[in-house]
C-alpha cells in the first residue's frame, strides 16, 4: 500500500509527460487526477491505522548508497508525523489536479502541466517519507526543481521567467545552509539515518566545533544550518522574497505550493528534527524570533496589497510564521496541527481566488472588482468560509489551531514566548482586517471593472467548484474533529509517540481567560470594522493613506526588501559578472588563449604566404641562405 501511495503520482507524471500526445489531453488529465486521488485515499487509510493502532513502518525500497561508513537506504517511513503530511499533501494535490482540469481547459500544454503537478507531488512524498537526511534532501531539491517548472510554466511571460529564477535562487541560499547541516551531521554522527543520529544526540551535548572563525556548540550549529534551509523553503523573514513573485504561476500552482506542500516542508523539517532542536535552546529561540517577525511582517504587507493572489501569498507567509514560533516554543504538535488545518482553508482561498480570476478574464487587482457576489454566489460563500477559518473565527478550523499556538506560547512562561503570544494576537487582528478587505473589495461595493460587463460574469464550472466544497468541509470541521487527537493532553503519548521529541512536556496549565477570549473577540470585531472602512466609508482609508504616506509606501514596497537585495546583491553581482566577462574572459583568457593563439597563427601564416611567390630564383636564394647559415654553425662549433 505504501509503495502504491508514493509511486502512483510518479507513474502518472511519466504517462502524461512522455505519452501525453498519444493518449490525449483529456486522458492525461483523468489519469493523473485519478492516480493522485488513489494516493489520497490510501493516505487516509494509513492515517486511520496510525490513529487506531499506532501503526509504524519503515519499508526499504533499495540500498541506495553503501560506501565506507555511509550506508543510506531509499525507504518509506511511516509514523505519526509522516502520516499527517501524507494526508495533507495527497488530499490537496488530488483536489488541485481536479481543479486544474477546469482551470487549464484552454491551455495548449495541459499534459505537461499535469505531468509537472504529479512529479511535484511525488517529490513531496519522497521528502515526507524519508528515513534519512540524504533522501530528505533529494525530495527537497526535487520539490524545488518542480516549483521552478510550475512557477515559470507560462515561460513566454518575462515576469513568470523572472519569478521562477528568483524562487530557484533564493531557495538555493537556504539549501546551501541545509546541505552544510547534513554534512555536519554526517561528520559528527557518522550517519545520516534519522534513528542513528537522533539516538546519539545526547552524546554530543557539549561538543564544540569551529565554524567561520567562531567556536560554537555543535548541536546549535547543526540546528541553525537546518533552520536556514527551512527558512528558504518556507519563505521566512530574509528569505521570503520569492513567495509573492511565485504568484506568476497558474493559480493551481499557487494552491499546491503555498497551501500544503513546498512551503510546509520547512515546518516538517523542524518537527522531524525535534530530537536535535530540543537540545538547542539557542536554535529554538532563533526559530521563535524568525517566526513571529515573519508573521507580523507578512501581515503588515498584506494589508496594503492589491493583487488577490499576493494577499493570500503573504497570508501564507504569515501563517507559516505562526507554525515556526509554535515549534520554537516546543509545541511541535501544535505547529503540525496548524499546518494540517491551514492546508484546507489556504487551498480553499487560493482555488477560490482562481475562480474569481477565471471569471474576471485573468484580472487579479481587487481594485478592479467588486459587486459580484450575486454573480459568483458559490465562490463567494466558499471564500467566506475560507476567510473565517483563516482569521480564526470561533469554532472553525483556524480558531482551534491558531489560538492553541498563542496559548502555548504564553504558557511557555518565558519573555520570548509571552512576547510572541502578544504579537501573535495583534497579527491575528491584522490578518482579519486584510482578509476581510479582500472579500469586501472583491465581492461587495460597486462594480469597478471597465473592461468586462457585469452581465457577462458567471460562476466557475462544477469541476472547479467541487474541490472548493471538499476543502470548505475541512475548513469548517478539521479543527474540531482532530484537535484532541493532535494537541490534546494525551496526544504526545497516544498519537505522536516517538515521532516528536519532548524533553520537557508541554504545559497543561489553563491560560488566563483573557488570552483565550481576546483573539476571537478581535477577529469578530474586525468584520464590521473592515466592512465600514472598505465599503461604507472609503474616505477613511484615503485619509489614513494620505496621513501616513511614508508608512504606506514602506508597506506597499514590502519593507523595501527587494530594493535592498537588489542594491546589496543583484547590482554588485551584475557588475562583477560584466567585469569578469569583459576584462577576464574577453581581454585576458580569450586574448591570450584561443583568440590570441589563432591570431598569432594567422599572422605567421600571412607572413609565410609571402614567401610562396612562385619564382625559382627566390627559392634558390632562400636555400642558399639556409645552407650558409648551417655551414657557419658547423664551422663555429
C-alpha positions in Angstrom: 0.0 0.0 0.0 2.8 2.4 0.9 4.6 1.7 -2.4 1.4 2.4 -4.3 0.8 5.6 -2.5 4.2 7.0 -3.2 4.8 5.9 -6.8 1.4 6.4 -8.3 2.0 10.1 -8.8 5.3 9.4 -10.5 3.7 6.9 -12.8 1.0 9.5 -13.7 3.7 12.1 -14.3 5.6 9.7 -16.7 2.4 8.9 -18.6 1.3 12.5 -19.0 4.8 13.8 -19.7 6.1 11.3 -22.2 3.0 9.8 -23.7 0.5 12.8 -23.4 0.5 13.4 -27.1 -0.5 9.8 -27.7 -3.2 9.4 -25.0 -4.6 12.9 -25.4 -5.2 15.9 -23.2 -8.4 14.6 -21.6 -7.0 11.1 -20.8 -3.9 12.7 -19.3 -6.0 14.9 -17.0 -8.1 11.9 -15.9 -5.2 9.5 -15.4 -3.1 11.9 -13.4 -6.0 13.1 -11.3 -7.2 9.5 -10.7 -3.8 8.2 -9.6 -3.2 11.1 -7.2 -6.7 10.7 -5.8 -6.0 7.0 -5.2 -2.9 8.1 -3.3 -5.1 10.4 -1.3 -7.5 7.6 -0.3 -4.5 5.4 0.7 -3.1 8.2 2.8 -6.4 8.3 4.8 -6.1 4.5 5.3 -2.6 4.8 6.7 -3.7 7.8 8.8 -6.5 5.7 10.3 -4.1 2.9 11.1 -1.8 5.3 12.8 -4.7 6.6 14.9 -6.2 3.3 15.8 -3.2 1.0 16.1 -0.2 3.4 16.4 1.0 1.9 13.1 4.6 2.5 12.2 6.7 1.0 9.4 9.9 1.6 7.6 9.9 -0.1 4.2 13.3 -0.3 2.5 12.9 0.1 -1.3 16.6 -0.3 -2.2 20.0 0.1 -0.6 20.9 3.4 -2.2 24.4 4.2 -1.1 26.9 1.9 0.6 30.4 3.5 0.7 32.6 3.2 3.7 30.6 4.3 6.8 27.9 5.9 4.6 25.0 3.5 4.4 21.8 5.0 3.0 18.6 3.3 2.0 15.7 4.6 -0.1 12.9 4.0 2.3 9.3 4.8 3.1 9.0 5.7 6.7 5.5 5.8 8.2 4.8 7.3 11.6 2.5 9.9 13.1 4.3 12.9 11.5 4.6 11.4 8.1 1.0 10.2 8.2 -0.3 13.7 8.8 1.9 15.1 5.9 0.7 12.3 3.6 -2.9 13.3 4.2 -2.2 16.9 3.6 0.0 16.5 0.5 -2.1 13.9 -1.2 -5.5 15.3 -0.5 -4.7 18.9 -1.5 -2.7 17.7 -4.5 -5.6 15.5 -5.7 -8.1 18.4 -5.4 -5.6 20.7 -7.3 -5.3 18.2 -10.0 -9.1 18.0 -10.4 -9.4 21.8 -10.2 -6.8 22.1 -12.9 -9.0 20.2 -15.4 -11.3 23.2 -15.5 -8.8 26.0 -14.9 -6.4 24.9 -17.6 -9.0 23.8 -20.1 -7.9 26.4 -22.7 -4.2 25.9 -22.2 -2.5 24.1 -25.1 0.1 22.5 -22.8 -2.2 20.7 -20.3 -0.4 17.4 -20.5 2.9 19.0 -19.5 1.2 20.9 -16.7 -0.4 17.8 -15.2 2.9 16.0 -15.5 4.7 18.7 -13.5 1.9 18.6 -10.8 2.2 14.9 -10.4 6.0 15.0 -10.3 5.9 17.7 -7.7 3.6 15.6 -5.6 5.9 12.6 -5.9 8.9 14.7 -4.8 7.0 15.9 -1.8 6.1 12.3 -0.9 9.7 11.3 -1.2 10.5 14.1 1.2 8.0 13.3 3.9 8.5 9.6 3.9 12.3 9.7 4.1 14.1 8.0 7.0 17.4 9.8 6.4 18.7 13.2 5.6 20.0 12.3 2.2 16.7 11.1 0.9 15.1 14.1 2.5 17.5 16.4 0.6 16.7 14.6 -2.6 13.0 15.1 -2.3 13.7 18.7 -1.0 15.6 19.5 -4.2 13.0 17.7 -6.4 10.3 19.9 -5.0 12.5 23.0 -5.7 13.1 21.9 -9.3 9.4 21.2 -9.9 8.4 24.5 -8.4 10.8 26.2 -10.9 8.9 24.4 -13.7 5.5 25.3 -12.4 6.1 28.9 -11.4 7.6 29.5 -14.9 5.1 27.4 -16.7 3.9 30.4 -18.8 7.5 30.9 -19.8 6.6 33.3 -22.6 5.9 35.9 -19.9 9.0 37.6 -18.8 7.6 38.1 -15.3 7.0 34.4 -15.0 10.5 33.6 -16.0 11.9 36.1 -13.6 9.7 34.8 -10.7 10.8 31.2 -11.4 14.5 32.1 -11.4 14.1 34.2 -8.3 12.4 31.3 -6.4 15.1 29.0 -7.6 18.0 31.2 -6.5 16.6 32.3 -3.1 15.8 28.7 -2.3 19.4 27.8 -3.2 20.6 30.1 -0.4 18.6 28.2 2.1 19.5 24.9 0.6 23.2 25.7 1.0 22.7 26.0 4.7 20.7 22.8 4.7 23.4 20.9 2.9 26.1 22.2 5.3 23.9 21.0 8.1 23.7 17.5 6.6 27.5 17.4 6.1 28.0 18.4 9.7 25.6 15.7 10.9 27.5 13.1 8.9 30.8 14.4 10.2 29.7 14.2 13.9 27.5 11.2 13.9 28.9 9.1 11.1 25.4 8.6 9.7 22.6 10.4 8.1 19.8 8.0 9.2 17.3 9.5 11.5 17.3 6.8 14.1 21.0 6.6 14.4 21.5 10.3 14.5 18.7 11.0 17.0 19.8 8.3 19.3 23.4 9.7 19.5 22.4 13.4 20.1 22.7 13.3 23.9 26.4 12.2 23.5 27.2 15.5 21.8 25.7 18.0 24.1 29.0 19.7 25.0 30.7 19.1 21.7 32.1 22.3 20.2 33.2 22.9 16.6 35.0 25.8 14.8 32.9 27.5 12.1 33.7 30.8 10.3 36.4 31.6 12.9 34.0 31.0 15.7 33.7 28.2 18.3 30.1 27.1 18.5 28.2 24.3 20.2 27.9 21.6 17.5 24.2 20.9 18.1 23.4 24.7 18.0 25.3 24.9 14.7 23.5 21.9 13.2 20.1 23.3 14.1 20.8 26.8 12.8 22.0 25.4 9.5 19.0 23.1 9.2 16.7 26.1 10.0 18.3 28.2 7.3 17.2 25.6 4.9 13.7 25.7 6.4 13.7 29.5 6.2 14.3 29.3 2.4 11.7 26.7 1.7 9.1 28.1 4.0 9.7 31.7 2.9 10.6 33.1 6.3 11.9 36.6 7.0 15.0 37.5 4.9 14.4 34.5 2.6 10.7 35.3 1.9 11.1 37.5 -1.2 10.4 34.6 -3.7 7.0 33.7 -2.4 4.8 36.7 -3.6 6.5 36.7 -7.0 5.7 33.0 -7.3 2.1 34.1 -8.0 3.1 34.4 -11.6 2.4 30.7 -12.0 -1.1 29.4 -12.7 -3.4 29.6 -9.7 -3.5 25.8 -9.1 0.3 26.0 -8.6 -0.2 28.7 -6.0 -2.6 26.5 -4.1 -0.3 23.4 -4.3 2.9 25.2 -3.4 1.6 27.6 -0.8 -1.1 25.6 1.0 0.2 22.2 1.7 3.4 21.1 0.1 6.6 23.1 -0.7 6.3 25.9 1.9 5.3 23.4 4.7 8.5 21.4 4.1 10.4 23.7 6.4 8.0 23.2 9.2 8.1 19.5 8.7 11.9 19.6 8.8 12.0 21.3 12.2 9.3 19.0 13.6 11.1 15.9 12.3 14.3 17.1 13.8 12.8 17.8 17.2 15.2 15.3 18.8 18.0 17.6 17.9 16.3 21.0 18.3 15.1 20.1 21.8 18.8 20.1 22.9 19.5 23.5 21.4 17.7 26.3 23.3 19.6 28.9 21.2 18.3 27.5 17.9 14.7 27.3 19.3 14.9 31.0 20.3 16.0 31.9 16.8 13.1 29.9 15.4 10.7 31.8 17.7 12.1 35.2 16.7 12.1 34.5 13.0 8.6 33.0 13.2 6.9 35.9 15.0 8.8 38.5 13.0 7.7 36.8 9.8 4.1 36.5 11.0 4.0 40.2 11.8 5.9 41.4 8.7 3.8 39.5 6.2 0.5 40.7 7.8 1.6 44.4 7.6 2.5 44.0 3.9 -0.7 42.1 3.0 -2.9 44.8 4.4 -2.0 47.2 1.6 -1.5 44.8 -1.4 -4.0 44.9 -4.2 -3.2 41.6 -6.1 -5.7 39.0 -4.9 -3.1 36.2 -5.1 -0.3 38.2 -3.4 -2.6 39.0 -0.5 -3.2 35.3 0.1 0.5 34.6 -0.5 1.5 37.0 2.2 -1.1 35.4 4.4 0.6 32.0 3.8 3.9 33.6 4.8 2.3 34.9 8.0 0.7 31.6 8.9 4.0 29.8 8.4 5.5 32.3 10.9 2.9 31.1 13.4 3.9 27.5 12.8 7.5 28.3 13.4 7.2 30.2 16.6 4.9 27.3 17.8 7.8 24.9 17.1 10.2 27.3 18.6 8.4 27.3 22.0 8.5 23.5 21.9 4.9 23.0 20.7 5.8 20.9 17.7 2.4 19.1 17.8 0.6 22.5 17.7 2.7 23.5 14.7 1.7 20.3 12.9 -1.9 20.9 13.9 -1.9 24.4 12.3 -0.1 23.0 9.3 -2.9 20.5 9.0 -5.8 23.0 9.3 -4.1 25.6 7.3 -3.8 23.3 4.3 -7.6 23.2 4.0 -8.5 26.9 4.2 -5.5 28.2 2.4 -6.0 25.9 -0.6 -9.7 26.9 -0.5 -8.7 30.6 -0.7 -6.2 30.1 -3.5 -8.6 28.0 -5.6 -11.4 30.4 -4.8 -9.3 33.3 -6.0 -8.6 31.3 -9.1 -12.3 31.1 -9.8 -12.5 34.9 -9.3 -9.6 35.4 -11.7 -11.2 33.0 -14.2 -14.4 34.9 -14.1 -12.7 38.3 -14.5 -10.7 37.1 -17.5 -7.3 37.0 -15.7 -7.8 40.2 -13.8 -6.1 40.0 -10.3 -6.3 43.6 -9.0 -9.1 43.7 -6.4 -9.5 47.4 -7.1 -11.0 46.4 -10.5 -13.5 44.1 -8.9 -16.4 44.5 -6.5 -20.1 44.0 -6.5 -20.2 40.5 -8.0 -21.3 38.3 -5.0 -24.6 37.7 -6.7 -22.9 36.7 -9.9 -20.5 34.3 -8.1 -22.6 33.1 -5.2 -20.9 29.7 -4.7 -17.4 31.2 -4.9 -18.4 34.0 -2.6 -19.8 31.7 0.1 -16.8 29.3 -0.1 -14.2 32.1 0.1 -16.0 33.5 3.1 -15.7 30.1 4.8 -12.0 30.0 4.0 -11.6 33.6 5.3 -13.5 32.8 8.6 -11.2 29.7 9.1 -8.0 31.7 8.3 -8.9 34.5 10.7 -9.6 32.1 13.5 -13.4 32.8 13.7 -14.8 30.8 16.6 -15.3 27.1 16.0 -13.8 26.9 12.5 -10.5 25.1 11.9 -8.2 28.1 12.2 -9.7 29.0 15.6 -8.5 25.9 17.3 -5.0 25.8 15.8 -4.1 29.5 15.8 -5.4 30.1 19.3 -3.6 27.0 20.5 -0.3 28.5 19.2 -0.9 31.7 21.1 -1.9 29.9 24.3 1.1 27.6 24.3 3.5 30.4 23.5 2.0 32.3 26.5 2.3 29.2 28.7 5.9 28.8 27.8 6.3 31.4 30.6 9.4 32.9 29.0 9.9 36.5 28.0 10.2 35.5 24.4 7.2 33.2 24.5 5.0 35.9 26.1 6.1 38.5 23.6 5.4 36.1 20.7 1.9 35.5 22.1 1.2 39.2 22.3 2.5 39.8 18.8 0.5 36.8 17.6 -2.7 38.3 18.9 -2.0 41.6 17.2 -1.1 39.8 14.0 -4.3 37.8 14.2 -6.2 41.1 14.2 -4.3 42.4 11.2 -5.0 39.0 9.4 -8.7 39.5 9.9 -8.5 43.1 8.6 -6.7 42.3 5.4 -8.6 39.0 4.8 -12.0 40.8 5.0 -10.6 43.7 2.9 -10.0 41.1 0.2 -13.6 39.7 0.5 -15.3 43.1 0.6 -13.3 44.7 -2.2 -13.7 41.6 -4.4 -17.3 40.8 -3.9 -19.0 43.9 -2.4 -19.4 47.6 -3.1 -19.8 48.9 -6.6 -18.6 47.0 -9.7 -15.4 48.7 -10.9 -14.2 46.8 -13.9 -14.4 48.9 -17.0 -13.3 46.2 -19.5 -15.8 43.4 -18.6 -19.5 43.9 -18.4 -21.0 42.6 -15.2 -23.7 40.8 -17.2 -21.1 38.5 -18.7 -19.8 37.4 -15.2 -20.5 33.8 -14.5 -19.8 31.1 -11.9 -17.0 28.6 -12.5 -17.8 25.1 -13.8 -18.6 22.4 -11.3 -15.2 20.7 -11.9 -13.6 23.8 -10.3 -16.2 24.2 -7.6 -16.2 20.6 -6.3 -12.6 20.8 -4.9 -13.7 24.0 -3.1 -16.6 22.3 -1.5 -14.4 19.5 -0.2 -11.9 22.0 1.2 -14.6 24.0 2.8 -15.7 21.0 4.7 -12.2 20.6 6.0 -12.0 24.3 6.8 -15.1 24.0 9.0 -14.6 20.7 10.7 -10.9 19.7 10.6 -10.0 21.7 13.7 -12.8 20.5 15.9 -12.5 16.8 14.8 -8.8 16.5 15.2 -7.9 18.9 18.0 -7.9 16.3 20.8 -6.0 13.8 18.7 -3.3 16.2 17.6 -2.9 18.6 20.5 -4.9 17.0 23.4 -3.3 16.5 26.7 -2.5 12.9 25.9 -1.6 13.4 22.2 2.1 13.2 22.8 1.9 9.7 24.3 -1.1 8.4 22.4 -0.7 9.7 18.8 2.7 11.3 18.3 4.6 8.8 20.5 8.3 8.8 19.4 7.8 10.8 16.2 8.2 14.0 18.1 10.6 14.6 21.0 9.6 16.5 24.1 12.3 16.8 26.7 10.0 19.0 28.8 6.3 18.1 28.4 4.1 20.9 27.3 2.3 22.8 30.0 -1.1 21.5 30.9 -2.0 24.7 32.8 -5.1 26.7 31.8 -4.2 30.0 30.3 -5.8 33.2 31.6 -9.3 33.7 30.2 -8.3 37.0 28.6 -5.8 35.1 26.4 -8.5 32.6 25.4 -11.1 35.2 24.5 -9.1 38.2 23.3 -8.2 36.9 19.9 -11.7 35.6 18.9 -13.2 39.0 20.0 -10.7 41.0 17.9 -11.3 38.6 15.0 -15.1 39.1 15.2 -14.8 42.9 15.6 -12.6 43.1 12.5 -15.5 42.1 10.3 -17.7 45.2 10.9 -14.6 47.4 11.0 -13.4 46.2 7.7 -16.8 46.5 6.1 -17.2 50.1 7.3 -13.7 51.3 6.1 -13.5 49.4 2.9 -17.2 49.5 1.7 -19.3 52.0 3.5 -16.8 54.9 4.1 -13.8 54.6 1.9 -12.7 58.1 2.8 -11.2 56.7 6.0 -8.7 54.6 4.1 -7.9 57.5 1.8 -7.3 59.7 4.8 -5.2 57.1 6.5 -3.0 56.7 3.4 -2.6 60.4 2.9 -1.8 61.0 6.6 0.7 58.1 6.7 2.2 58.3 3.2 5.8 57.2 4.2 4.4 54.2 6.2 2.1 53.3 3.4 4.9 53.3 0.8 7.1 51.3 3.2 4.4 48.6 3.4 3.4 48.8 -0.2 7.0 48.2 -1.2 7.2 45.2 1.2 9.6 46.9 3.6 11.9 47.6 0.6 13.5 44.1 0.8 13.6 43.7 -3.0 15.3 47.1 -3.4 17.7 46.3 -0.6 18.7 42.9 -2.0 18.9 44.5 -5.5 21.4 47.1 -4.2 23.4 44.8 -2.0 23.5 41.6 -4.0 22.0 41.9 -7.5 23.7 45.0 -8.8 27.2 44.1 -7.5 26.8 40.6 -8.9 25.9 42.0 -12.3 28.8 44.5 -12.2 31.2 41.7 -11.2 29.8 39.5 -14.0 30.3 42.2 -16.6 33.9 42.9 -15.3 34.8 39.2 -15.4 33.2 38.9 -18.9 34.9 41.9 -20.4 38.2 42.0 -18.7 38.9 38.5 -17.5 37.2 36.4 -20.2 37.5 38.6 -23.3 40.6 40.7 -22.7 42.6 38.1 -20.8 41.6 34.5 -21.3 40.3 34.9 -24.9 43.1 37.4 -25.9 45.9 35.2 -24.7 44.1 31.9 -25.1 42.2 30.6 -28.1 41.7 34.0 -29.8 45.4 35.0 -29.2 46.8 31.8 -30.4 44.6 31.7 -33.5 45.5 35.4 -34.2 49.2 34.6 -33.9 49.0 31.6 -36.2 47.1 33.7 -38.7 49.8 36.4 -38.6 52.5 33.9 -39.1 50.6 32.3 -41.9 50.2 35.7 -43.6 53.9 36.3 -43.4 54.7 32.7 -44.6 52.4 33.1 -47.6 54.5 35.9 -48.9 57.5 33.5 -49.2 55.4 31.4 -51.6 56.0 33.7 -54.6 56.4 31.0 -57.3 59.8 32.4 -58.5 62.6 29.8 -58.7 65.4 32.3 -58.1 63.8 33.3 -54.7 63.5 29.7 -53.6 67.2 29.1 -54.7 68.3 32.2 -52.8 66.5 31.0 -49.6 68.1 27.6 -49.9 71.5 29.3 -50.3 70.9 31.4 -47.2 69.9 28.3 -45.2 72.9 26.4 -46.4 75.2 29.3 -45.5 73.7 29.5 -42.0 74.1 25.8 -41.5 77.7 25.8 -42.7 78.5 28.8 -40.5 77.0 27.0 -37.5 79.2 23.8 -38.2 82.4 25.9 -38.6 81.8 27.8 -35.4 81.2 24.7 -33.4 
